Amino acid sequence: MNEEKQVKRQLVKNMLLNLIAFSIIFYILGTAIYTQFNNSLYLSADEELKNSIIRELDSPENKSHQQNSKIQTNDEIDFEKNQTKPENIEKSPRLIFIIRDEQGDILEEDEDNNKLSSIFKSTIFNKNELNSIYETEIEGYAYRAINYKNSDGTYKQVLINVDAEKTIAQKFIKNLVISFSTSLIAILIASYILSRKTLKPIIESWKRQNRFIQDASHELRTPLSIIKVKQENLLENPESKIIDNAEDISITLEETNRLTKLIKDLMELAKSDTDQLKLNKEEIDFDKEIKTLAGMYQDVAKTEKKTLNVDLKYNEKIYADNNKLKQLLVILMDNSIKYTKEGNDINIKTYKKDNKFVLEVEDTGIGISKEAIDHVFERFYREEKSRNRQKGGMGLGLSIAYNIVMAHRGTIKFEKNRDIGTKVIVTLPKK
C-alpha cells in the first residue's frame, strides 16, 4: 500500500514538473512570438510617423534646424543616412498634426486647429519626450504618436490611429493564449500517459520484489523451522544414541542442504541483478560436454525407470562459458527427469539453425499450462507449489537458466511438446 501511494505521488510530481517546464518554455516562446508580431504589426504606422518628421524637417523653415538634428525613435534614424528622400515622401492621410506652444497647449490659429483643440485637448503631451514613438489613448481610441520641436520654438505632435492594429494584436494574444492553454492540457495528458508508462516497470519491479521477499521468506522459514524442531527434539533426549535419532538427523541434514542450495541460488540471482554475472568465454565443443553430462544423467534416469535419449548434430564449436552452460543443461535435465513419469522419455537434441547453436530438451512429463508458460522464468514461480515442494523444487532453477542464456545474448522459451510434456528451446549465438 505504501509503495502504491509513493508511486502515485511520484506520478503527480512528474506531471507537475513537466507542466512547469513546458509552461516556462511556452511563456518564453509566446513572449518572443508576440514581441516579433507586435513590432511587425506597428511597423507601417511607425514608419509613417518617422517619415512625417523627415518631411517636416526638410521644409525651408526647418532647414537650419535639420542640419544639426538627429532624430531618435524606436530605431535610431539619421536623416542624412535615410534611404527615402524627403521629396519622395507623401503626406499620409492617416496622420494628425497638432501644433502646441512652448507650454504644450494647442494653438488655435485656424479652423482646423480649433476642431483639434476640442478633440485632443486631453491628449497627453510631454514636451521633454521628443523624437520617440509612444502609445496613447484618446476617448477610447488607440494612437501611436511622436513629438518634435520646430525651429520657431513651437512643438508638433503627430498622431496616427492604430485601432485596427490594436484589435489584431488583441485577437492574436487571445489566439496565442488559447493555443498555448490547449497545448498545456495536451501536454498534461501526454505527461500523465508517459509518466505511467515510465513508472510501470518500477511498479512491476516493486510487485516482483514484494513477491520475491515473501516467497524467499517462506522458503527460508520452512527448512529453518524443521531444523529447529528436530534439534530441540535431540536436546530433549541428551542421553540417547545417534542411531536412535538417525531419522531426525537425516531430515536436519536434508533441510540444511536444501537451505544451502537455496542461499546459493539466491546469491547467483543477486549477481545477475547487479550485472556481476561474469562469463569466462572460450571456444568449446558443447556437443561433447552434453554427451558427458547426459551419460551421467542416463544412469539417474534409468534408476527411475525413465529413458534419456541424446541426438547431437551441431558438430561445431561455440564461444561461451563452459561452466555456465553445463549449469544450464543440468537445470533443464533435472527438471525434465523430475517431472517425467516412469516409462517415459527425455530427449536432448542439438542442431544448427540460422548459423546459431540450438539446444532442445523435451520430455513427455506432466507438461505445463498455457498460462504458466508466461511465468516459468519468474523466481519462486511454481504452477503447483505443493507438488513442486514434494519434488524438491524451489522455483529458482529456471530463473537462473534464463539469466545464463541472457548473459550469452541468446533466447530460451518453453513450448508444449507435440504429444505430451514440455519442450525447452535454447538458442545461442556462435560467438
C-alpha positions in Angstrom: 0.0 0.0 0.0 2.8 2.4 0.9 4.5 1.6 -2.4 1.3 2.4 -4.3 1.0 5.8 -2.5 4.6 6.5 -3.3 4.1 5.7 -7.0 1.0 8.0 -7.1 3.0 10.8 -5.5 5.8 10.3 -8.0 3.3 10.3 -10.9 1.8 13.6 -9.7 5.3 15.0 -9.2 6.4 14.1 -12.7 3.3 15.6 -14.2 3.7 18.9 -12.3 7.4 19.1 -13.2 6.6 18.5 -16.9 3.8 21.1 -16.7 6.0 23.7 -15.1 8.9 23.1 -17.5 6.7 23.4 -20.6 4.8 26.4 -19.2 8.2 28.2 -18.8 9.1 27.2 -22.4 5.8 28.3 -23.8 5.9 31.6 -21.9 9.3 32.4 -23.3 8.3 31.3 -26.8 5.0 33.2 -26.6 6.7 36.3 -25.4 9.2 36.1 -28.3 6.5 35.5 -30.9 4.3 38.3 -29.6 7.2 40.8 -29.5 8.1 39.9 -33.0 4.5 40.1 -34.2 3.9 43.4 -32.3 6.9 45.0 -33.9 5.8 43.9 -37.3 2.2 45.0 -36.8 3.1 48.6 -35.9 6.0 48.8 -38.4 3.9 50.6 -41.1 2.4 53.1 -38.6 5.8 53.8 -37.1 7.3 54.3 -40.5 4.6 56.9 -41.3 5.4 58.8 -38.1 9.1 58.7 -38.8 8.6 59.9 -42.4 6.4 62.7 -41.2 9.4 64.1 -39.3 11.7 63.7 -42.2 9.3 65.6 -44.4 8.7 68.3 -41.9 12.4 68.8 -41.2 13.0 69.2 -44.9 10.7 72.2 -45.0 12.5 75.6 -45.7 11.7 76.9 -42.2 13.4 73.9 -40.6 16.5 73.7 -42.9 18.7 75.4 -40.5 17.5 73.2 -37.6 17.7 70.0 -39.7 21.4 70.3 -40.2 22.1 69.7 -36.6 19.2 67.2 -36.0 19.4 63.6 -35.3 16.0 62.0 -34.6 15.8 59.2 -32.0 12.9 56.8 -32.2 12.5 53.1 -31.5 15.1 52.6 -34.2 17.7 55.3 -34.5 17.0 57.5 -37.6 19.8 59.5 -39.2 18.2 62.0 -41.6 21.4 62.1 -43.8 21.5 58.2 -44.0 17.8 57.7 -44.5 17.3 56.0 -47.9 14.0 57.7 -48.6 14.4 61.1 -50.0 12.2 63.8 -48.3 10.8 65.0 -51.6 9.5 61.4 -52.3 7.6 61.1 -49.1 3.9 61.9 -49.4 1.8 63.2 -46.5 -0.2 60.3 -45.2 -4.0 61.0 -44.7 -3.9 58.8 -41.6 -1.6 61.4 -39.8 -3.0 64.0 -37.4 -0.7 67.1 -36.7 -1.2 69.1 -33.6 0.8 72.3 -33.1 1.5 73.3 -29.5 3.1 76.3 -27.9 6.0 76.3 -25.6 3.7 75.4 -22.6 2.3 72.5 -24.6 -1.1 74.0 -25.2 -2.8 73.5 -28.6 -2.5 76.7 -30.7 -5.9 77.8 -32.1 -4.8 79.7 -35.1 -7.2 78.3 -37.6 -10.5 76.4 -38.0 -8.7 73.0 -38.2 -6.8 73.7 -35.0 -10.0 74.8 -33.3 -11.5 71.4 -34.0 -8.4 69.6 -32.9 -8.3 71.6 -29.7 -11.7 70.4 -28.7 -11.0 66.8 -29.6 -7.4 66.4 -28.5 -7.2 68.8 -25.6 -6.9 65.9 -23.2 -4.1 64.3 -25.1 -1.1 63.6 -23.0 1.8 65.7 -24.1 5.3 65.8 -22.6 7.5 68.4 -24.2 10.5 66.7 -22.8 9.6 63.5 -24.6 10.8 64.3 -28.1 11.6 62.2 -31.2 10.5 58.9 -29.8 7.3 56.9 -30.6 4.9 56.3 -27.8 1.3 55.0 -27.4 -1.7 57.0 -26.1 -5.4 56.6 -25.8 -7.9 59.4 -26.7 -11.6 59.0 -26.0 -11.3 55.2 -26.2 -9.3 55.2 -29.4 -5.7 54.0 -29.7 -2.9 56.1 -31.2 0.8 56.0 -31.8 2.4 59.4 -31.5 5.7 61.3 -31.8 6.7 64.8 -30.7 9.3 67.1 -32.1 10.2 70.8 -31.8 10.1 73.3 -34.6 12.8 75.9 -35.2 10.4 78.6 -34.1 10.1 77.1 -30.6 6.7 75.5 -31.1 6.1 71.8 -30.8 4.4 69.5 -33.2 2.6 66.3 -32.1 1.9 63.8 -34.8 -0.6 61.0 -34.2 -1.8 58.0 -36.1 -4.8 55.9 -35.3 -3.9 52.2 -34.6 -7.3 50.8 -33.6 -7.1 48.2 -36.3 -3.7 47.1 -35.3 -4.7 47.1 -31.7 -7.7 44.8 -32.5 -5.5 42.5 -34.4 -2.9 42.4 -31.6 -5.7 41.6 -29.0 -7.1 38.8 -31.2 -3.5 37.5 -31.7 -2.9 37.4 -27.9 -6.3 35.7 -27.4 -5.5 33.0 -30.0 -2.0 32.6 -28.6 -3.3 32.1 -25.1 -5.9 29.6 -26.3 -3.4 27.7 -28.4 -0.8 27.5 -25.6 -3.5 26.6 -23.0 -4.7 23.8 -25.3 -1.2 22.7 -25.8 -0.6 22.6 -22.0 -3.7 20.5 -21.5 -2.5 18.1 -24.2 1.0 18.1 -22.6 -0.6 17.3 -19.2 -2.5 14.4 -20.6 0.6 13.2 -22.5 2.7 13.6 -19.4 0.3 11.5 -17.4 0.4 8.7 -20.0 4.2 8.9 -20.4 4.7 9.0 -16.6 2.5 5.9 -16.1 4.5 4.1 -18.8 7.7 5.2 -17.3 6.7 4.1 -13.8 5.1 0.9 -15.0 8.4 -1.1 -14.9 9.1 0.3 -11.4 5.6 -0.8 -10.2 6.1 -4.2 -11.7 9.6 -4.4 -10.1 8.1 -3.5 -6.7 5.5 -6.2 -7.1 8.1 -8.7 -8.1 10.3 -7.7 -5.3 7.5 -8.0 -2.7 6.5 -11.4 -4.1 10.2 -12.4 -4.1 10.7 -11.4 -0.5 7.5 -13.2 0.6 8.4 -16.3 -1.3 12.1 -16.3 -0.1 11.0 -15.7 3.5 8.6 -18.7 3.2 11.3 -20.9 1.6 13.8 -20.0 4.2 11.4 -20.3 7.1 10.3 -23.8 6.2 13.7 -25.6 6.5 14.8 -23.4 9.4 11.6 -24.4 11.3 12.2 -28.1 10.6 15.8 -27.9 11.7 14.8 -26.0 14.8 12.2 -28.6 15.8 14.5 -31.6 15.1 17.3 -30.0 17.1 15.0 -29.3 20.0 13.9 -33.0 19.9 17.6 -34.0 20.2 18.1 -31.7 23.2 15.1 -33.2 24.9 16.9 -36.6 25.0 20.6 -35.8 25.5 21.3 -39.4 26.7 20.0 -41.0 23.5 22.3 -42.5 20.9 22.8 -41.3 17.4 21.2 -44.4 16.0 18.0 -43.6 17.9 17.8 -40.2 16.3 19.1 -41.1 12.9 15.8 -40.1 11.1 15.8 -36.6 12.8 19.5 -36.1 12.0 18.9 -37.2 8.4 16.0 -34.8 8.0 18.1 -32.0 9.5 20.9 -32.6 7.1 18.5 -32.8 4.2 16.9 -29.5 5.1 20.4 -27.9 5.7 21.4 -29.0 2.2 18.2 -27.6 0.8 18.8 -24.3 2.7 22.4 -24.2 1.4 21.2 -24.7 -2.2 18.6 -22.0 -1.8 21.0 -19.5 -0.5 23.5 -20.3 -3.3 20.8 -19.9 -5.9 19.7 -16.6 -4.4 23.3 -15.3 -4.5 23.5 -16.4 -8.1 20.4 -14.4 -9.0 21.6 -11.4 -7.0 24.8 -11.3 -9.1 22.6 -11.4 -12.2 20.6 -8.5 -10.9 23.7 -6.3 -10.3 25.3 -7.3 -13.6 28.0 -9.2 -11.7 27.4 -12.4 -13.6 30.7 -12.7 -15.3 31.3 -15.1 -18.2 34.6 -16.8 -18.9 34.1 -17.4 -22.6 36.2 -19.8 -24.6 35.8 -22.0 -27.6 34.1 -25.2 -26.5 32.7 -28.3 -28.1 29.4 -28.2 -26.3 28.1 -31.4 -28.0 30.9 -33.2 -26.3 30.1 -31.6 -22.9 26.4 -32.6 -23.3 27.3 -36.1 -24.1 29.4 -36.4 -21.0 26.7 -34.9 -18.7 23.9 -36.8 -20.4 25.8 -40.0 -19.8 25.8 -39.3 -16.0 22.1 -38.4 -16.1 21.2 -41.5 -18.1 22.1 -43.6 -15.1 19.9 -41.4 -12.9 17.0 -41.7 -15.3 17.5 -45.4 -15.5 17.1 -45.9 -11.8 13.8 -44.0 -12.0 12.7 -46.2 -15.0 13.0 -43.4 -17.4 14.9 -43.1 -20.7 17.2 -40.2 -21.6 18.0 -40.0 -25.4 20.7 -37.9 -27.0 20.8 -36.7 -30.6 23.7 -34.2 -31.1 24.1 -32.8 -34.6 25.6 -29.3 -34.1 29.2 -30.6 -34.6 30.9 -27.2 -34.3 32.5 -25.1 -31.5 30.8 -22.2 -29.9 32.3 -19.3 -27.9 30.7 -19.5 -24.5 31.2 -20.0 -20.7 31.5 -23.8 -20.4 30.6 -24.0 -16.7 27.6 -21.8 -17.1 26.2 -23.8 -20.0 26.7 -27.0 -18.1 24.8 -25.4 -15.2 22.1 -24.5 -17.7 21.9 -28.1 -19.0 21.9 -29.6 -15.5 18.9 -27.4 -14.6 17.0 -28.4 -17.8 17.8 -32.1 -17.5 17.0 -32.1 -13.8 13.6 -30.6 -14.4 12.8 -32.9 -17.3 13.7 -36.1 -15.3 11.9 -34.8 -12.2 8.6 -34.2 -13.9 8.6 -37.1 -16.3 6.6 -40.2 -15.3 8.1 -43.7 -15.2 8.4 -45.4 -18.6 8.5 -42.1 -20.5 11.4 -40.5 -22.4 13.5 -37.3 -22.2 15.1 -36.2 -25.5 18.1 -33.9 -25.8 18.9 -32.5 -29.3 21.4 -30.0 -30.7 21.5 -28.7 -34.3 22.4 -25.6 -36.3 19.8 -23.1 -37.4 20.4 -19.6 -38.9 24.1 -20.0 -38.1 23.2 -20.4 -34.3 23.5 -23.2 -31.8 20.2 -24.7 -30.8 19.6 -26.9 -27.8 16.3 -28.7 -27.3 15.3 -30.6 -24.1 11.9 -32.2 -24.5 10.1 -34.6 -22.2 6.8 -36.5 -22.0 6.1 -35.4 -18.5 3.2 -33.6 -16.8 3.5 -30.7 -19.1 2.8 -27.0 -18.4 -0.3 -24.9 -18.9 -0.5 -22.1 -21.4 -0.9 -19.6 -18.6 2.1 -20.9 -16.8 4.4 -20.6 -19.8 4.5 -16.8 -19.4 5.7 -17.1 -15.8 8.1 -20.1 -15.7 11.2 -17.8 -15.5 9.9 -15.8 -12.6 11.6 -16.5 -9.3 9.8 -18.9 -7.0 7.1 -19.4 -9.6 5.6 -22.9 -9.4 2.4 -23.9 -11.1 1.5 -26.3 -8.3 3.6 -25.3 -5.3 2.7 -28.3 -3.1 3.6 -30.8 -5.8 6.8 -28.9 -6.6 7.8 -28.9 -2.9 7.4 -32.6 -2.8 9.7 -32.8 -5.7 12.2 -30.6 -4.0 11.8 -27.7 -6.3 12.1 -24.1 -5.1 11.2 -22.3 -8.4 14.7 -20.7 -8.9 16.3 -23.0 -11.4 14.6 -21.7 -14.5 15.3 -18.1 -13.3 19.0 -18.9 -13.2 18.8 -20.7 -16.6 17.1 -17.6 -18.1 19.9 -15.3 -16.7 22.6 -17.6 -18.1 21.0 -17.6 -21.6 20.5 -13.8 -21.5 24.1 -13.2 -20.4 25.1 -15.2 -23.6 22.8 -12.9 -25.7 20.6 -15.9 -26.5 17.0 -16.9 -26.2 15.1 -19.5 -24.2 11.5 -20.5 -24.5 9.0 -23.1 -23.4 6.7 -24.9 -25.8 4.2 -27.7 -25.4 5.5 -31.0 -26.7 3.7 -32.3 -29.8 2.1 -35.2 -27.8 2.5 -34.6 -24.1 5.0 -32.9 -21.9 7.2 -29.8 -22.4 9.9 -28.7 -24.9 12.6 -26.1 -23.9 14.4 -24.5 -26.8 17.7 -22.6 -26.2 19.3 -20.6 -29.0 22.8 -19.2 -28.6 25.0 -17.2 -31.0 28.1 -18.9 -32.3 30.3 -16.2 -30.9 
